[in-house]
Amino acid sequence: GEKGYFIQPTVFSSVTDDMRIAREEIFGPVQCIIKFNTLEEVIERANNTCYGLAAGVLSKDINKALMFAQGVQAGSVWVNCYLANMPQTPFGGFKQSGQGRELGPEGILPYLENKTITIAIPQKNS
């Protein structure tokens, strides 16, 4: 459509940790470029927020990418891709980025209610 609020895909450079765009969840075609020196530093900085819906990392070093994926507090972490959701995999965030999970087996659990039925059946003596 022609009406509504739309933004062209946008890249923000020179972003610092105290900027709103670095601290809040931005839903749109937006990319922030934030420089870092070490993997430990970037994990600490990424976790320094009250949100944790998703994270993505692009790397040629799969070991470093996995270290990032394990260390970051996010419900989904995409390595060398982004928004790779599948019906079989649960989706949901950490911290203030939602409660519960959608999709996957975890997504159905809130709709289930377990019941245990125990019946004593007399045994035949042979």
PLY file of the C-alpha trace (Angstrom):
ply
format ascii 1.0
element vertex 126
property float x
property float y
property float z
element edge 125
property int vertex1
property int vertex2
end_header
0.00 0.00 0.00
0.83 3.63 -0.24
-0.44 4.67 3.19
1.07 4.02 6.59
4.40 4.39 8.26
7.24 2.94 6.25
10.99 3.29 6.48
13.49 2.35 3.82
16.14 -0.17 4.91
18.52 1.92 7.00
22.02 1.42 8.39
23.07 3.50 11.39
26.81 3.89 11.90
28.77 5.34 14.81
26.17 3.96 17.23
27.15 4.03 20.91
25.78 1.92 23.76
23.87 4.80 25.34
21.82 5.54 22.21
18.15 4.53 22.25
18.55 2.63 18.99
21.24 0.45 20.64
19.22 -0.22 23.81
15.69 -0.91 22.53
14.11 -3.42 20.19
13.68 -1.83 16.80
11.16 -3.61 14.58
11.96 -2.62 11.03
14.59 -2.86 8.34
17.26 -1.28 10.54
20.89 -2.24 11.18
23.16 -0.66 13.79
26.91 -0.75 13.35
28.61 -0.88 16.74
32.36 -1.37 16.95
33.91 -3.71 19.52
37.36 -5.08 20.41
36.79 -8.54 21.92
34.13 -11.22 21.81
33.70 -11.05 25.57
33.11 -7.31 25.33
30.45 -7.61 22.64
28.60 -10.34 24.59
28.62 -8.21 27.75
27.40 -5.16 25.84
24.72 -7.13 23.99
23.42 -8.50 27.31
23.35 -5.04 28.91
19.69 -4.47 28.02
16.32 -5.49 29.41
15.42 -7.10 26.07
16.49 -10.34 24.45
14.24 -11.38 21.59
16.85 -12.33 19.01
20.44 -11.84 17.97
22.44 -12.43 14.85
26.12 -12.83 14.16
28.03 -12.95 10.90
31.39 -14.68 11.14
33.79 -16.85 9.18
34.90 -18.39 12.51
32.20 -20.86 13.57
33.77 -21.34 17.01
33.54 -17.62 17.79
30.00 -17.53 16.40
29.02 -20.40 18.70
30.67 -18.71 21.69
28.60 -15.61 20.93
25.42 -17.67 20.48
25.94 -19.40 23.83
26.83 -16.21 25.69
24.20 -13.80 24.43
20.90 -13.65 26.34
18.46 -13.96 23.45
15.69 -16.40 22.66
16.91 -16.97 19.10
20.40 -16.55 17.70
21.01 -16.71 13.96
24.51 -17.42 12.67
25.33 -16.18 9.17
21.62 -15.72 8.45
18.71 -13.78 9.93
15.02 -14.43 10.59
15.49 -18.12 9.80
12.35 -19.24 11.64
10.88 -22.68 11.06
7.66 -24.20 12.43
9.67 -26.91 14.21
11.80 -24.49 16.21
10.49 -22.53 19.20
10.55 -18.73 18.99
10.39 -16.32 21.91
12.56 -13.93 23.85
14.41 -13.62 27.11
13.93 -10.92 29.74
11.24 -8.36 28.73
10.99 -9.69 25.19
7.92 -11.79 25.72
6.76 -14.73 27.73
6.63 -18.30 26.58
7.38 -19.66 23.16
5.61 -19.83 19.84
6.12 -22.67 17.35
7.79 -26.01 18.01
6.74 -28.42 20.76
7.24 -25.68 23.37
4.62 -23.54 21.64
1.82 -26.05 22.28
2.63 -26.73 25.94
0.58 -23.82 27.39
-2.52 -25.24 25.70
-2.12 -28.72 27.18
-3.32 -29.93 30.54
-2.02 -33.25 31.80
-4.17 -35.70 33.71
-3.13 -38.88 35.48
-5.63 -41.70 35.80
-4.76 -44.68 37.99
-6.92 -47.81 38.02
-6.50 -50.76 40.35
-7.24 -53.94 38.39
-7.54 -57.23 40.28
-4.92 -59.71 39.17
-5.81 -63.31 38.41
-4.02 -65.90 40.49
-3.03 -68.73 38.21
0 1
1 2
2 3
3 4
4 5
5 6
6 7
7 8
8 9
9 10
10 11
11 12
12 13
13 14
14 15
15 16
16 17
17 18
18 19
19 20
20 21
21 22
22 23
23 24
24 25
25 26
26 27
27 28
28 29
29 30
30 31
31 32
32 33
33 34
34 35
35 36
36 37
37 38
38 39
39 40
40 41
41 42
42 43
43 44
44 45
45 46
46 47
47 48
48 49
49 50
50 51
51 52
52 53
53 54
54 55
55 56
56 57
57 58
58 59
59 60
60 61
61 62
62 63
63 64
64 65
65 66
66 67
67 68
68 69
69 70
70 71
71 72
72 73
73 74
74 75
75 76
76 77
77 78
78 79
79 80
80 81
81 82
82 83
83 84
84 85
85 86
86 87
87 88
88 89
89 90
90 91
91 92
92 93
93 94
94 95
95 96
96 97
97 98
98 99
99 100
100 101
101 102
102 103
103 104
104 105
105 106
106 107
107 108
108 109
109 110
110 111
111 112
112 113
113 114
114 115
115 116
116 117
117 118
118 119
119 120
120 121
121 122
122 123
123 124
124 125
